[in-house]
Amino acid sequence: MNWLYDSVEPRVMDEDMLKLAVGEQGPRDEAGQLARQEGILFKDVLSLRLDFQNILRIDNLWQFENLRKLQLDNNIIEKIEGLERLVHLVWLDLSFNNIEAIEGLDTLVNLEDLSLFNNRISKIDSLDALIKLQVLSLGNNEISHMMNIIYLRRFKDLRTLSLSGNPIAEEEDYKMFICAYLPDLVYLDFRRIDDHMKELAEIKHQYGIDELKQRENLIQAQLDDERAQREELEEHKAAFVEHLNGSFLFDSMYAEDVEGNKLAHLPGVSELLQAYKDKFVIICLNIFEYGLKQQEKRKVELDTFNECVQEAIQENREQGKRRIAKFEETHLLSLNAIRDESEVTNLEMKIAEHSKDITELFNMLMTLEMQLVEQLEETINMFERNIVDLVALFIENVQSLMAQCRDLENHHHEKLLEISINTLEKILKGELDEDLPYDVRALFVDKDTIVNAVGTSHDLHLLKIDNREDELVTRTNSWCSHLVDAIHKDEIMRNRRRVKEIHQYVDHVQNELDNLECSEIID
Amino acid sequence: MEVLKEKVEEEEEAEREEAAVRAERGEKVVRPMEVQREEAPMTQEMLRDLEKKLSDIEMAIPEKLSTFTKDTIDTSKLPLSYQSNTLKEEHLLQVADSFSRQYSHLCPDRVPLFLHPLNECEVPKFVSTTIRPTLMPYPELYNWDSCAQFVSDFLSMVPLPDPLKPVVQEEEKVPPKKYAIKPPRDLTSRFQQEQETKKLEEIKAEEERQLREEEERLLDVEKAKTDPLHGLRVHSWVLVLSGKREVPESFFIDPFTARSYSTQDDHFLGIESLWNHKNYWVNMQDCWNCCKDLVFDLGDPVRWEYLLLGTEKSHLSLTEEEEDGLNDDDDVENLGKEDEDKSFDMPPSWVEQIEISPEAFETRCPNGKKVIQYKRAKLEKWAPYLNSNGLVCRLTTYEDLECTKTLEIKEWFQNREDMLELKHIDKSTGLNVDYFKPGHPQALRVHSYKSMQPETDRIMEFYDRARVDSLVKREETSKTMTEYYRGRSDFLSYRHVSFGDRVKKLSLNSAESNPRPIVKITERFARNPEQPADEDVAERVFLISEERVQLRYHCRDDHITASKREFLRRSEVDHKGNKIVMTPDMCISFEVEPMEHTKKLLYQYEAMMKLKNEEKLSRHQAWESELEVLEILKLREEEEEEHRLTISIYDTKRNEKSKEYREAMERVMHEEHLRQVEAQLDYLAPFLAQLPPSEKMTRWQAMRVKDECLSDFKQRLIDKANLIQARFEKETQELQKKQQWYQENQVTLTVEDEDLYLSYCSQAMFRIRILEQRLNRHKELAPLKYLALEEKLYKDPRLVEFMKVFV
């Protein structure tokens, strides 16, 4: 069949072609007249048909941002491409083309109906993003492996599937297999699946399905676990105390500490180390719990603040709306009255009166807004003070806890040093009973070496602790300042918007009045 | 245990109430006499007045005193205890007399005691013996309040509290929050405010004064007839004493109104005496402060002078006071033996047990109908199903005291098929309001109207959940129709239609096909959360005569102004003669946030076309609503005319269908029974009777009996066959004869004779055929019947032991 297209010159999807199609498929009759007058923007087009155009390559479609339905059937397209921007697409028809692989559909999350009938596809994949898929047409392709069906299990909304004309459709078990593995399917190859068939299939393939389900459940559970963990970590991060609910910090202190690890082999050091670790972890846990508590407190504070501000804004807004509604009533009446008025003096008087009304409305709305701004400013300042205090308190307490860590480290250092020197003396005297590993023994050459080694380890540990503390403090502070900034900015934006809105409305009303006047004068 | 106790208490309460009924009954008959004895020159009129005052709430005794008056009771049919006194009663009466003498000697200025009035049979009976505690089978009588209600219905009437009273909900006050904004600064002059409030207060005070004056004036008018007998009137009521059965404090029950009153109530001016079925007490306490200071400790002989000593185990010191005025506080278990274990005991009550049939209980009022006249109001009550239109209660209120000018009428209905519950007619405004229970075919809830003519003022409210279109309310005036909706999927919440004057049509069409022209349709929509506010229409107004459509959109969450758009639909022709499709000035819009695509003519044109269709739909809707109103009105009229009543399937008495069914069932049962009796016919009886009696049957005898029975049966079968055969032959012979006769006389026969002959032939043939059939059938069945009997005999319990051997 393809020879027919081959004999024709492939065409390029250019501006003219698209314009023509849009023009042809756009509104008809009177609306069409208007459309021609004004021209149609590509981004306003919702549906586009480009069939039998000998298109070889999909191109130039990026402007059709709001396209819902796209028909590209009966062309000679070989590769799915250029559709990335059409994120609103619901309906895509690519049947009767020369496509060999499914690809380039990763952004089309809204796609519900996909037709790839009569192509050269041999494998179903790369459809993961199409979570809303309901109808999939893959007939007359080259799909030969039954396992492709299992890939389709992930589409929970898939109801209609056509696969006839594929090598797999020849297989004797084809229907049963699909019915069993896709139990939610309603139509297969343009026919409704009857319940009897479903039951039979289920019984036949029960074993396989159970196994598959088991596996799927396992994977799902794993994913859930991971997500839960991620969420927990996020929560801890928000409290700035992540990885403090255990020995992470302690372990990290020893992770890069070569000397420290070596020294652990000394007699008595391992017990010392264990005691040190226990104490250290307890302090870390204290920090962690305190952090979570403080986070909760900050959250409550912020929620209360937001709620109150929202309430205030809501109330102010209601007042404004009431004013406007009241004004609109009189506005319409007086406009009508002005329109009907014939006497010039009366007319002028009425116009003056009405413009006074408008000014009054404007003043009133602006007063309301200014009032709100003042009120909010005060509240925001109060909140700012409180949140800064809270954060400062948090940092202070964490710092004191960190100081405890440092004390522990110092203490440990002294002890270690003592043991090391003792050991050195013993070695020098040759009294040492135990066998030390060679690289440990290498440290005990003279006093300086050993002191240096212990000192290095100590410094490294302190550095780790300092780093962790710095990180916590800086992050906390930056969160706080960001929050306050955002609140201020939001308030300013809100104020700007409202003022703009008021101006716009009042201008509009004034314009209406002016237009009337103009027409009156002309009359 | 707790539950049981409570129940006992209720039962006992019920008894008390019943006792009260009896007491009232006994007392009522004699009261006029009694009163006359005390205050001689009293007319019936004054009596009524007195009764009225006594019953505390303005209420008059109905014209007939009560159905229990003497003339309705045939005294001769009453039991002996009504007509005479036993020895014990006589003795008691003597005791009472002496008590009364002593009393009047000691307290000469007090009213003689009410001790032994005459009963229906003109026999003096001591008051306590008129009370007989009785247990009734109706659960309603187990609680004092519903019981008192029933008693009051039996005796007199009380209006029910308004069932339509709205429930007021208090708004929850939210506690102030931390970041709540401060209220805006108050810059108004305090002095001015004060002046203002002062002025307002003055005005208010003036108004109040006027109001008070007016009220006083009205009160004066009403009080013009002050009661000359204030404080002298006598009344009986029920006192429930505290202590037992979780009664927290003593209270009074007025038997006429079924209301309970605190003992502190101002209406009760004093107590002369109390009695229950066991004793009689005279109040020795001062009643200068009404009943407020009375102590109801009946064991205290200083405060309460008893008539019979020691019949009660009341104690002075006990905090639990056990005595009642008209009540007893007996436990259920010692109901019967109450008289045995007392020293001088009250003789048993002479009255019979009260029996209330279920019908009487349902009917409540005598004859199922009752009228109570109140001040400026009249209440009429009927038993359910008494009126064919289901009317059960009617309250008429009047403007004046003479009850001539009706103010409003309220009618309550029950068991109506159209679910009408209450009809409220306001005579002053002419407004009728009908209230319906859920289940009306048009889901009507309330219908208020002045006339049943269409296109007049009316309000219909609906059960919106029962309606497909979720209509809540439809208000109509002669020029407008307003509809309110709730919870529609298209978010429509309000539609207002203004009509113009009907255009006179010259054609012959009737008025129905000439609907009023629609001038304006206003529709309001609730917010559709799925659409952005700028595209979600809040209100649209179709000015149909001006060909103008106004749209107002919803307000965005953070805005105070809303977008507006106005379409002018003018089909004009430009100077070249081409039709103008759309021009910018045909759509005037104000947008809060100007958008690009709405500026386009195409967009506006499409929007306008859509609106055009929607206008058509809305007009159609309005037209349909008008039709529906007509339909409902028609239906209502039909319903009013038919007023069919529904009957519960559990109502065995009235439900015709179930009655029929039941009767049919009974018939079937009866037939079944007959058949069974037949089946139990004893074949063997006549043969067994031939045997010598009281001797055990031998096997030989058994065999004989069996054989005889069988042979007898066989004989009967043969006889029957012979009988049929004989008839058959006879019939055939006759026919042959007749045929012969016909053949001989064929020539001379008249037409009538021939007809006669022919009909005879056909009848004879029919008979022969039937006989033949019967014979055949008999031949077929006879052996079967024989075998069946044989089988039966083999299994007969009397013969079975002898038969076993052979089997």
Interface residues (C-beta under 8 A of the other chain):
Chain A: P27 E30 A31 Q33 L34 A35 Q37 E38 I40 D44 T304 F305 E307 C308 V309 E311 A312 I313 R317 G320 K321 I324 L365 Q371 Q375 L376 E378 T379 M382 F383 R494 R497 R498 E501 I502 Q504 Y505 H508
Chain B: K177 K178 Y179 A180 I181 K182 P184 C555 D558 H559 I560 T561 V581 M582 F590 V592 H597 K600 L601 L602 Y605 E606 M609
